[in-house]
Amino acid sequence: MRKLDIFIGFLVGIAANIGGILLYISAFSEMNFDDTLSDAIENDYIGKLIALGAILNFLPFFVFIRKKQIYHARGVILATILTAICIAVFKFL
């Protein structure tokens, strides 16, 4: 059961990150989603977009903490750590 709770938290963290990226692109980019991602990959700022999307992980993390769902919160932390690893990979490649 605990592994399932961590996995659910992980999926929520990944979904929050993707939602944050979509929210940022829709609010601040003049181009559409595909063009923005293509431009981010070409000009090496995809890591910054991912990091800005990860800010949205604060919301489910603190909701899970407030509801005493510690294992769900751990899953969100794991998703954030995976995000940091992805940012490092994009930065050094």
Kinemage of the C-alpha trace (Angstrom):
@kinemage 1
@onewidth
@group {chain A} dominant
@subgroup {mainchain}
@vectorlist {calphas} color= white
{ca met a 1} P 0.000 0.000 0.000
{ca arg a 2} L 2.816 2.425 0.774
{ca lys a 3} L 4.436 1.814 -2.613
{ca leu a 4} L 1.113 2.550 -4.277
{ca asp a 5} L 0.783 5.794 -2.267
{ca ile a 6} L 4.279 6.872 -3.285
{ca phe a 7} L 3.516 6.015 -6.919
{ca ile a 8} L 0.286 8.040 -6.823
{ca gly a 9} L 2.198 10.989 -5.360
{ca phe a 10} L 4.835 10.579 -8.060
{ca leu a 11} L 2.200 10.674 -10.793
{ca val a 12} L 0.584 13.733 -9.215
{ca gly a 13} L 4.004 15.431 -9.101
{ca ile a 14} L 4.699 14.684 -12.763
{ca ala a 15} L 1.206 15.866 -13.733
{ca ala a 16} L 1.672 19.066 -11.724
{ca asn a 17} L 4.990 19.671 -13.458
{ca ile a 18} L 3.470 19.179 -16.907
{ca gly a 19} L 0.547 21.390 -15.914
{ca gly a 20} L 2.954 24.075 -14.742
{ca ile a 21} L 4.809 23.995 -18.052
{ca leu a 22} L 1.539 24.254 -19.977
{ca leu a 23} L 0.335 27.074 -17.734
{ca tyr a 24} L 3.578 29.007 -18.141
{ca ile a 25} L 3.632 28.599 -21.925
{ca ser a 26} L -0.011 29.585 -22.308
{ca ala a 27} L 0.399 32.640 -20.064
{ca phe a 28} L 3.737 34.034 -21.189
{ca ser a 29} L 4.548 32.722 -24.662
{ca glu a 30} L 3.312 34.337 -27.838
{ca met a 31} L 3.918 31.161 -29.854
{ca asn a 32} L 1.869 27.984 -29.658
{ca phe a 33} L 2.931 25.037 -27.521
{ca asp a 34} L 4.809 23.050 -30.188
{ca asp a 35} L 6.733 26.066 -31.463
{ca thr a 36} L 7.666 27.093 -27.930
{ca leu a 37} L 9.026 23.636 -27.110
{ca ser a 38} L 10.940 23.474 -30.395
{ca asp a 39} L 12.433 26.902 -29.744
{ca ala a 40} L 13.301 25.934 -26.157
{ca ile a 41} L 15.162 22.840 -27.337
{ca glu a 42} L 16.994 24.715 -30.099
{ca asn a 43} L 18.036 27.618 -27.857
{ca asp a 44} L 18.865 25.485 -24.793
{ca tyr a 45} L 16.319 26.851 -22.327
{ca ile a 46} L 14.178 23.739 -22.010
{ca gly a 47} L 15.610 23.153 -18.534
{ca lys a 48} L 14.366 26.543 -17.432
{ca leu a 49} L 10.873 25.730 -18.678
{ca ile a 50} L 10.915 22.453 -16.775
{ca ala a 51} L 12.121 24.216 -13.620
{ca leu a 52} L 9.359 26.808 -13.886
{ca gly a 53} L 6.830 24.020 -14.288
{ca ala a 54} L 8.193 22.303 -11.180
{ca ile a 55} L 7.165 25.278 -9.067
{ca leu a 56} L 3.612 23.974 -9.284
{ca asn a 57} L 4.726 20.880 -7.309
{ca phe a 58} L 4.505 22.971 -4.143
{ca leu a 59} L 0.717 22.861 -4.288
{ca pro a 60} L 0.161 19.067 -4.146
{ca phe a 61} L 3.092 18.641 -1.749
{ca phe a 62} L 1.632 20.954 0.868
{ca val a 63} L -1.886 19.604 0.328
{ca phe a 64} L -0.620 16.086 1.000
{ca ile a 65} L 1.323 17.254 4.057
{ca arg a 66} L -1.731 19.053 5.444
{ca lys a 67} L -3.882 15.942 4.934
{ca lys a 68} L -1.222 13.804 6.673
{ca gln a 69} L -0.634 11.757 3.523
{ca ile a 70} L 3.108 11.555 3.984
{ca tyr a 71} L 3.731 8.831 1.397
{ca his a 72} L 1.913 10.797 -1.289
{ca ala a 73} L 4.122 13.786 -0.411
{ca arg a 74} L 7.192 11.561 -0.738
{ca gly a 75} L 6.080 10.674 -4.241
{ca val a 76} L 5.857 14.367 -5.133
{ca ile a 77} L 9.385 14.840 -3.773
{ca leu a 78} L 10.586 11.922 -5.928
{ca ala a 79} L 8.985 13.561 -8.979
{ca thr a 80} L 10.764 16.812 -8.122
{ca ile a 81} L 14.086 14.986 -7.788
{ca leu a 82} L 13.505 13.337 -11.172
{ca thr a 83} L 12.787 16.798 -12.575
{ca ala a 84} L 16.093 18.072 -11.188
{ca ile a 85} L 17.925 15.145 -12.793
{ca cys a 86} L 16.247 15.874 -16.147
{ca ile a 87} L 17.255 19.528 -15.890
{ca ala a 88} L 20.864 18.502 -15.188
{ca val a 89} L 20.852 16.153 -18.184
{ca phe a 90} L 19.515 18.877 -20.495
{ca lys a 91} L 22.039 21.335 -19.097
{ca phe a 92} L 25.081 19.161 -19.760
{ca leu a 93} L 24.059 17.684 -23.128
